[in-house]
Structure formats: structure tokens, C-alpha cells
């Protein structure tokens, strides 16, 4: 419960930076944050950290943030998260990175698609030199995933992933 409160505190702080004060960020039926009108945002929390990002929907159509501990993903979860073509093998650290990226993508596009997206319905391709990624959908109806851009970092024992969706031009 404390993590949830820290995440909401961060959400209120980032909204205040945007000039939006004293507004609630309630939870939707799928536990997603419901941002004020004209704002897109994302909240993430892990045992050691909480953060939020938000921006006017004039600039981005969606944004997603995820924070995870950098410890390896449990071996029994790798096949639930990663596709064979993502070349994870039994590398739990690489799998944790893909888990975090897919979480950020999900948070970015969920407000638009309004439905659950399974981890295995998204293929991630990393550019490890630039710490960026691209994604492609593995099922129909998720074409906007191809427009998602993102980046990641591993800092102080945490994996931090961000995904954003440009406004349709």
C-alpha cells in the first residue's frame, strides 16, 4: 500500500509541474491511473522507488513508465514473458529487461486500446548501443504498437523503461 501512495504522490507532483493542482488521479477498473482530461501519464513503483510521468496530450498520445529491480526474472516466468525470437534463452537478466519494456509499452497503449495485452503479443527489438527499443505486435488490432518508441536504462540496481506514442499527424 505504501508503494501505491508513493506512486500517487509522484503523480500529483508531476501534475503540479504541469500546472494541474489539487486533482485526483483515481484508479480505473483495470487498476490503471485515470489522468485528468488532456493529460497522458504513467505511474510505476517498485520496492525501492516510485515515479510518475505526465504530459499534455497535445504532445504525446500515450506514455508508459516501468521500474523493476534489476535482478533476474524467475526462470519459470521467462516463457510467459519472452518470445523465442527475442533471443533470451535462460538469461533472466535479459528477460527482466524485456519484462520492464513490455510493461512500459502496455501502460503506454492501454488507454488507447482499452484491453489487456499479453506479454507474448508484443515483440521487442533492442538497440543495446543506444539503449532504445522498437516493438511490433504479434496479433491483429495492435498496429499502433509499431508506432511506440522507447528507451531503457539499468541504474543502481533498477531497470527503468519508458515508452511513448507520438500524436497522430
BELWO-V777046 format. One record per residue. N is the residue number from 1. BURIAL is I if it has 24 or more other C-alpha atoms within 12 Angstrom, else O. Layout:
N,BURIAL
N,BURIAL
//
This chain:
1,O
2,O
3,O
4,I
5,O
6,O
7,I
8,I
9,I
10,I
11,I
12,I
13,I
14,I
15,I
16,O
17,O
18,O
19,O
20,O
21,O
22,O
23,O
24,O
25,I
26,O
27,O
28,O
29,O
30,O
31,O
32,I
33,I
34,I
35,I
36,I
37,O
38,O
39,I
40,I
41,I
42,I
43,I
44,I
45,I
46,I
47,O
48,O
49,I
50,I
51,I
52,I
53,I
54,I
55,I
56,I
57,I
58,O
59,O
60,I
61,I
62,I
63,I
64,I
65,I
66,I
67,I
68,I
69,I
70,I
71,O
72,I
73,I
74,O
75,O
76,O
77,O
78,I
79,I
80,O
81,I
82,I
83,I
84,O
85,O
86,I
87,O
88,I
89,O
90,O
91,O
92,I
93,I
94,I
95,I
96,I
97,I
98,I
99,I
100,I
101,I
102,I
103,I
104,I
105,I
106,I
107,I
108,I
109,I
110,I
111,I
112,I
113,O
114,O
115,O
116,O
117,I
118,O
119,I
120,I
121,I
122,I
123,I
124,I
125,I
126,I
127,O
128,O
129,O
130,O
131,O
132,I
133,I
134,I
135,I
136,I
137,I
138,O
139,O
140,O
141,O
142,I
143,O
144,I
145,I
146,I
147,I
148,I
149,I
150,I
151,I
152,I
153,I
154,I
155,O
156,O
157,O
158,I
159,I
160,I
161,I
162,I
163,I
164,I
165,I
166,I
167,O
168,O
169,O
//
